[in-house]
Amino acid sequence: MKTCFKKLFFLSFLFSFAFMANAQHQIEKIWETDTTLTTPESVLPAGSILYVSLIKGAPWEADGKGGIAKVDRNGKVLDASWVSGLNAPKGMGLSGNKLFVADITEVVVIDTKTGKIDQKIAVDGAQNLNDISVDQKGTVYVSDSKLGNVHQIINNKPTLYLSGLNKVNGLKAYGNDLYMLTAKDVYKVGKDKKLITVGIQELGGDGIEPIGNGDFVTSTWAGVLYYLQKDGKLETLMDTREQKRNVADIGYDAKQRIIYVPTFFANTVVAYKLK
């Protein structure tokens, strides 16, 4: 009887372990902002606030309509026009009190203490600068989706870092590596600049954020939010393509496990709890 009980207990344990190992991650909506955020493309959590890049005009037109908004962690829009006079701002990165913003052909540097533009760094030959990530040393990486390039900016001087990347978009400097989303492949790049494929998503990629355990959350502008496991397996967390609702360059709070989704043409930011 005891042997039978032990076997049943062992089988139950194995079943429970297998279930947990294969359990699908899920998200739960927490809040959504009002619609005063015109064409939000990227969200960057920083302390008690969220920076949100707003295109406002055409996605790739230098029309001076774009800007940066500030939103609190409960979804209240604090200032929809915190910074104005940009063109079509997209990805952002933070180093100290300097906010770096990709803006078509240049990287705009904003002082977060004053909300004033410090300078604009022109990237030679750039056409569609899209995402930005800043590593622990303050090195800025910026992608050019049209030309397939990634540029590196050190001491405000840009140089070409990588090229030949099909529609490269989302970037994330994490640890000693740089993670990149292209038209299909998710790459990890070390200091040797060798490309290692860590995942494949047929819809291309927009935003990529580390969970902290080797996994990532990624997004596609078309409207899909993925959970990318370290073994390359993809789980679909959300698919809003039928609703024609975009999922642009996401932000992520690893401590609270909250994903911030800019909805582009829907003019809101939505917060989801990752489970």
C-alpha distance (Angstrom), angle and dihedral (degrees) to the residues before:
residue distance angle dihedral
M1 . . .
K2 3.78 . .
T3 3.82 90.4 .
C4 3.79 90.9 51.0
F5 3.81 90.9 49.0
K6 3.80 91.2 49.9
K7 3.80 90.9 51.1
L8 3.79 91.9 49.6
F9 3.80 90.8 47.7
F10 3.82 91.1 48.9
L11 3.82 92.6 48.4
S12 3.81 90.5 47.6
F13 3.81 89.7 51.1
L14 3.81 91.8 50.0
F15 3.80 91.2 48.3
S16 3.81 92.0 49.5
F17 3.80 92.0 47.2
A18 3.82 92.1 49.0
F19 3.81 90.7 48.2
M20 3.81 92.6 51.1
A21 3.80 91.6 45.8
N22 3.80 91.5 53.9
A23 3.79 98.4 35.7
Q24 3.76 114.6 132.2
H25 3.77 115.4 -119.4
Q26 3.78 114.6 -124.5
I27 3.78 139.4 -165.4
E28 3.80 131.5 -141.9
K29 3.79 122.9 -156.8
I30 3.81 112.9 -119.5
W31 3.80 104.2 174.7
E32 3.79 145.4 -25.9
T33 3.79 126.9 -146.7
D34 3.77 124.8 -125.8
T35 3.81 118.1 -93.7
T36 3.81 98.1 -98.0
L37 3.82 90.7 103.3
T38 3.79 100.5 92.3
T39 3.81 112.1 -149.7
P40 3.82 99.1 -22.1
E41 3.80 110.4 -158.7
S42 3.80 106.4 172.0
V43 3.82 138.9 20.0
L44 3.81 124.1 -156.7
P45 3.84 118.6 -174.5
A46 3.81 113.3 -146.5
G47 3.79 121.7 169.3
S48 3.79 110.7 -53.6
I49 3.81 95.7 -13.4
L50 3.78 143.7 59.0
Y51 3.79 122.8 -133.0
V52 3.80 111.4 -146.0
S53 3.80 123.6 -168.2
L54 3.81 112.9 -141.1
I55 3.80 121.0 -160.2
K56 3.83 95.3 -173.7
G57 3.82 93.3 172.6
A58 3.80 131.2 45.9
P59 3.84 113.9 -29.5
W60 3.81 95.0 -115.6
E61 3.80 104.5 20.3
A62 3.80 123.9 114.5
D63 3.80 93.9 -136.2
G64 3.81 101.9 135.1
K65 3.81 92.1 -122.4
G66 3.80 98.5 113.0
G67 3.78 130.1 96.8
I68 3.79 149.5 150.2
A69 3.82 125.6 -91.8
K70 3.81 131.0 -161.1
V71 3.81 120.6 -137.1
D72 3.81 127.9 178.5
R73 3.82 124.1 -126.4
N74 3.82 91.1 -98.2
G75 3.78 94.3 58.0
K76 3.80 98.3 -100.2
V77 3.81 113.1 143.0
L78 3.80 104.2 -128.0
D79 3.79 97.4 -179.7
A80 3.81 123.7 -2.8
S81 3.81 90.7 -172.3
W82 3.81 102.5 39.5
V83 3.83 89.1 136.2
S84 3.80 122.4 17.4
G85 3.79 137.6 173.8
L86 3.80 97.1 62.8
N87 3.80 122.7 127.7
A88 3.80 115.0 -135.3
P89 3.83 103.6 -25.2
K90 3.77 117.9 -166.4
G91 3.82 131.0 157.2
M92 3.80 121.8 29.0
G93 3.78 138.2 -162.2
L94 3.79 132.9 -173.7
S95 3.80 131.3 -142.2
G96 3.79 115.5 171.7
N97 3.80 106.0 -49.2
K98 3.80 93.4 -23.8
L99 3.80 118.6 103.6
F100 3.81 113.6 -160.9
V101 3.80 116.1 -156.1
A102 3.83 128.6 -171.2
D103 3.82 107.8 -132.4
I104 3.84 112.2 176.2
T105 3.83 100.7 -83.8
E106 3.80 102.6 4.4
V107 3.77 142.5 44.3
V108 3.79 113.2 -122.5
V109 3.81 116.8 -148.7
I110 3.82 115.3 -152.0
D111 3.79 127.9 -170.9
T112 3.81 103.9 -130.6
K113 3.81 91.9 -157.4
T114 3.80 93.6 60.6
G115 3.80 104.8 18.0
K116 3.80 88.2 -127.7
I117 3.80 125.8 135.4
D118 3.82 108.9 -111.6
Q119 3.76 97.2 -172.2
K120 3.79 146.2 -34.3
I121 3.79 117.5 -121.5
A122 3.80 111.3 -152.3
V123 3.81 113.5 -145.7
D124 3.78 107.8 -146.7
G125 3.81 112.7 -117.7
A126 3.81 94.3 -2.3
Q127 3.81 118.5 147.6
N128 3.82 110.4 169.2
L129 3.79 111.0 20.3
N130 3.78 105.3 -174.5
D131 3.79 121.2 163.1
I132 3.79 135.9 22.6
S133 3.77 135.6 -161.4
V134 3.80 129.6 176.6
D135 3.80 122.0 -151.7
Q136 3.81 128.6 -143.4
K137 3.82 91.9 -88.7
G138 3.80 93.6 52.8
T139 3.79 96.0 -103.7
V140 3.80 110.2 150.3
Y141 3.80 121.6 -142.2
V142 3.80 120.2 -166.0
S143 3.82 128.9 -178.7
D144 3.80 127.7 -141.2
S145 3.80 105.3 -154.8
K146 3.79 96.7 -170.2
L147 3.79 97.2 50.5
G148 3.81 96.7 33.4
N149 3.80 94.2 -123.5
V150 3.77 136.5 135.6
H151 3.80 116.5 -155.0
Q152 3.78 127.5 -159.5
I153 3.80 122.2 -145.7
I154 3.80 119.8 -159.7
N155 3.80 120.7 171.6
N156 3.81 88.7 -7.1
K157 3.82 91.9 -58.3
P158 3.83 115.7 119.8
T159 3.80 123.0 -148.7
L160 3.80 132.2 173.1
Y161 3.81 109.2 -95.7
L162 3.83 104.5 173.0
S163 3.80 135.4 0.9
G164 3.80 140.6 -177.5
L165 3.83 94.0 54.6
N166 3.80 111.6 145.8
K167 3.83 107.8 -122.0
V168 3.80 92.8 -29.5
N169 3.79 111.2 -164.6
G170 3.81 126.3 145.9
L171 3.81 117.6 58.1
K172 3.79 132.1 -174.4
A173 3.79 125.3 178.7
Y174 3.80 103.4 -154.0
G175 3.78 123.9 169.3
N176 3.78 107.9 -39.0
D177 3.80 94.2 -27.1
L178 3.79 139.1 78.0
Y179 3.80 117.6 -138.2
M180 3.81 118.8 -155.3
L181 3.79 137.5 -171.6
T182 3.80 118.0 -147.5
A183 3.81 134.3 171.8
K184 3.79 88.9 -67.7
D185 3.80 115.4 -14.9
V186 3.79 129.2 74.0
Y187 3.80 106.4 -147.9
K188 3.77 136.5 -163.7
V189 3.79 114.3 -153.6
G190 3.79 123.9 -167.4
K191 3.78 129.4 -166.9
D192 3.83 88.6 -80.5
K193 3.84 87.6 63.4
K194 3.80 92.1 -128.2
L195 3.81 113.9 149.0
I196 3.79 116.7 -127.1
T197 3.81 116.8 -173.7
V198 3.81 110.3 -134.3
G199 3.81 97.4 169.0
I200 3.78 146.2 -4.3
Q201 3.79 127.2 -137.4
E202 3.77 117.4 177.4
L203 3.81 95.3 -150.8
G204 3.78 94.3 60.0
G205 3.78 122.9 -121.4
D206 3.79 142.1 -88.3
G207 3.81 112.2 170.6
I208 3.80 131.2 20.3
E209 3.81 127.0 -172.2
P210 3.84 130.6 174.5
I211 3.79 119.6 -122.4
G212 3.81 91.7 -155.8
N213 3.80 99.4 -113.7
G214 3.81 98.9 75.5
D215 3.81 93.4 -81.3
F216 3.81 127.3 106.5
V217 3.78 141.3 -155.3
T218 3.80 112.8 -136.2
S219 3.79 134.6 -178.0
T220 3.78 138.9 -155.3
W221 3.77 122.1 -150.4
A222 3.82 89.4 -132.2
G223 3.81 89.2 71.0
V224 3.81 112.0 -86.0
L225 3.80 127.9 123.0
Y226 3.82 115.6 -162.3
Y227 3.79 138.3 -166.9
L228 3.82 106.8 -143.9
Q229 3.79 113.8 -160.0
K230 3.79 120.7 -150.3
D231 3.80 89.9 -110.0
G232 3.83 89.9 59.7
K233 3.81 97.0 -103.3
L234 3.80 114.3 143.2
E235 3.80 124.8 -145.4
T236 3.79 120.1 -170.0
L237 3.80 109.2 -130.2
M238 3.80 95.9 175.7
D239 3.80 137.7 -1.8
T240 3.81 117.0 -169.4
R241 3.80 99.0 163.2
E242 3.80 93.5 114.5
Q243 3.80 89.2 54.7
K244 3.84 88.2 48.4
R245 3.79 88.6 -126.4
N246 3.78 116.0 147.3
V247 3.80 129.3 -137.2
A248 3.80 105.5 -154.4
D249 3.83 130.7 173.5
I250 3.81 104.7 -22.5
G251 3.79 129.8 -151.0
Y252 3.81 124.4 -148.1
D253 3.80 136.3 -157.4
A254 3.81 104.5 -155.4
K255 3.81 93.8 -170.3
Q256 3.80 95.0 54.1
R257 3.84 94.0 28.3
I258 3.80 91.5 -129.2
I259 3.81 123.3 150.9
Y260 3.80 117.1 -154.1
V261 3.80 113.5 -152.9
P262 3.82 123.7 -165.0
T263 3.81 107.6 -152.8
F264 3.83 97.3 -157.9
F265 3.84 107.2 -156.8
A266 3.84 91.6 24.1
N267 3.85 87.5 65.5
T268 3.82 97.7 -137.8
V269 3.78 142.5 99.3
V270 3.81 117.0 -134.1
A271 3.83 126.4 -160.3
Y272 3.80 120.4 -147.7
K273 3.80 129.9 -174.1
L274 3.80 112.6 -132.9
K275 3.80 113.4 -136.8
